[in-house]
Structures are given as C-alpha cells and as structure tokens.
Amino acid sequence: MTSRPGDGRSAVGLHSMAFSKSEIDALIRSLGVLVIDNSQFMRKILRNLLLNVGVKEIHEASDGIAGLEAIREIVPDIVVLDWDLPLLSGAELVRIVRSPGLFPTPDVPIIMLSSYGERGRVLEAARIGVNEYLVKPISAQALLDRMVSILVKPRPIVRRGDYYGPEPRRRQISDPVRKPVIVVAAEDTPIT
C-alpha cells in the first residue's frame, strides 16, 4: 500500500504495509511502558513525554533490581531505561533480560537512555541487544519515533553466538528532512 498526499496514510510501514496516523496512534495508546530511571525527576519527565504522545499505561521502577522485577510482573510492551542505574546498571539489566531460558520475557523491546552519545557507548548498547538508543535530553518526538520504529518496523529477534536481541541494522539511514540517524551493527555480531 502506498501513501498519497491527503489520504491520511503514513509512509511508515512494515514491509509493504503502511499504517495510517490513526492506526499508529491506536498502537501507541494500547502500549504498556515501563520506565526505569533512578531520578524521580527524570521518571516524571518521561511519564509526561509518554502521556503527551498518547501512552496511557505507564509503570515506573527506580533501580535495576526493581526494574527486573517489574518486567517479570508487568510484562510491558516496551521498556525505557537509563544506562546509569544503581544496584544493577542498565547494561547489566539488558544482559539479564536478553537471556532466553533464564528470563521469562527476553524479547521485550528496550529503549536505552544515556547522557553519553559517544560511539563506544552506542556500539555497546547494540552489542547487548538494545532496540533503540537515545541521548539525553530527549524530546517527545524522538521517543515517539523510536516507539513507532519498534511497533511498525520491528526487527526480528536473533541468536548469533552469544548475542541475543534484535537483528542488527545493516546500513546508515539518512532522512534529508531531519538529521541523519546513525545506525550501527554490533561489531562483534556477525551479519549474514
């Protein structure tokens, strides 16, 4: 299905299928999102951003241990977590979650937030199985874009050696209207 100007269809699509703005809005409204961040202020900001983009069900955890327990109990549709967490870091949490056979929901989509945007940190996030990575401060639009990407263009979950997570992206994608999006594949993850 292709979009035409004025027909209400979005160009965003899964393979050849396009989603209308109202279909995407309905998907966003139906989400259950777990926010894991040790800063009460940041959790409040994220809650407000999520509410502003239409998410109705939002849960919170303040550290990595509480976050793991919340993922087990709530079974959220998407997890948004900070890299720097007390007790169990965001990276350690992702490694535990991405352990099929040991963790009940290893496929849960994860959006990692960090104050650091250097290449090494982004590559590490890809290596451990993060779906999306955002550098703080974040906007409602950036968060919405990552959630829409997870929902309408999901990458299959793969196991390659020690890696378990979303299939790594294969190329850099650039949008002439917006800033280029840096897309990386984990260096140690073979791409077939």
N, C-alpha and C positions, 0 to 999 in steps of 0.2 A: 504494500500500500504506500503510495507516495502522498506527500502533502502538497497542497496548493494554497497560495495566498488567500486568506479569508475563510478557509474551510474549517478552521478550529483544530486542525491536526498539527501535532508537533512533529518535527523532523527526527526527534529522538525515537529510536526503535530497537527492538530485539530482532536481529537478522533483518528480514524484510517487513516485519510487522511494526507499524507506527502506533504510538499512543497519543490520544488527544490530551489536551491540558486537563480536561475534567477527569479523564482516566488516571492520569498521574496524580492529580490532587486527591482522588479517592484512595489510591495506593498509599500516599503519604498519611492521610487521615487514619488509615487502618493499621499503621505501624505501632508496635510497642518498642520503645527505645530505652536502653539502659545507659545512663551517663555515669562514668566512673572518673571522679576527679577529687583530689584531697582538698581543694579550695572550695569552700562553701560559696564564695563569691562567683567563681567560675561555673559551678554547677547551676547557680541561679541564672547566669548569663546564658548558658547552654539551654536551660529549660525555656527561657524566654525566646531564644532563637528558634528552638524546635516548635514551640507554640505558634510563633509568628509564621512559620512555613506550613502549619497545619497539623502537626503531630498532636494527637490527643492523649496518648498513653505514654507517660514518661516516668521512669524509675531512676533512683539515684543510689550510688554507693560511694563511700568516701576513701576507700583504700583498696589495694589489690585483693586482699583476702575476702573482704566483704563483696567485692566485685565478682569473684569466682562463685561465691555462694549465691549471689543474686542471679548470675547467669544460669546456674543449676535450677534455681527455684522458679524464676520468672520465665525463662526461655524467651528472651527478647528476639525481635526480628532483626535489630541492629544494635551493636554496642559502640558507643563513642567513649573512648578512654584517653586519659592523659598518659604520656610516656613516663613522667616522673610521679610515681605514687609511693606512699610509704608502705612498709611491710612486705610488699611484693610489687616490683616495678611493672609498668605497662608491658614492657617487652617480656618479662618473666610470665606475666599473666597470659599473654598471647601464646607463648610456647606451651603452657599447660593446656589452654583451650584447644590448640591445634594438635592435640594428642588423641587421635581416634583409638578407641578401645580403653582409654584411661579417663577421658572426659566425655560426658553424655552428649554435648552439642558442639562437636569440633568444627562444624561448617558455618557457625553463626558469623554473619558479616561484621567486620571490625573496621571502624574509622579511628585511626590513631591521631591524637593531637599532640603537638610539641611546640616548645618555644624555639626549637632548633631546626633549621632548614638545610643544614649542610648535607652534601651528597652522601656521606658515610652513614648518617642517621637515616636518611630516606632508603638507602640500599639495605640497611639492617632491618628496617620495617618490612621491606619487600621479602627479605630472606626468611623472616619468621612467620610470614603468612598474613600480613595486614592487607585488607582490601583497598583502603584509601588512606592517604596521609595528608593532614592539614597543618600548616604552621600558624601558630597564634600570632597576632589576634586574627580571629576568623569572622567571616560575615555570614549572615543568614543565607545569602545566595550561594556561597561556597559550600556550606553544609548541605543545602538542598541539592546542589549539583552532584555532590558525592553520593547522597542517598538515592537520587534518581538513577545515577550510573549503576549502583548496586541493584536497584529494582528492575530497570528495563534493559540493562545490558550486563547481566550477571556473567562473571567469568566462571567456568566450571571449576570445581574443586578437584585438585590433582594430588597424587602422591608420586614424588620423584626422589628416590633415595631417602634422605632424612627430611625432605621438605614435604609438608602437607599444608595446602592452602589454595587460594585462588590461582588459576593458571597465570603465570607471569605475562605481562604485556610484552609485545614484541617490537614495538617501534615508538618513536616520538610522534605525538599527535599535536597538531597546531591548529588553532582556530584564528582566522585572520581578524575577527572582530574583537576577541578577547586576548589576553596574554597567552603565550604558548603554555601548554600543560606539559610538564616534564614527566614522562612515563618511563619507568625503568624496570628492567627484569633483574631479578636477583642474580648476581654474578656467579654464584656457586650452584645455581639451579639450571640444569641442562634444559634447553628448549628443543623439542623435537618437532 
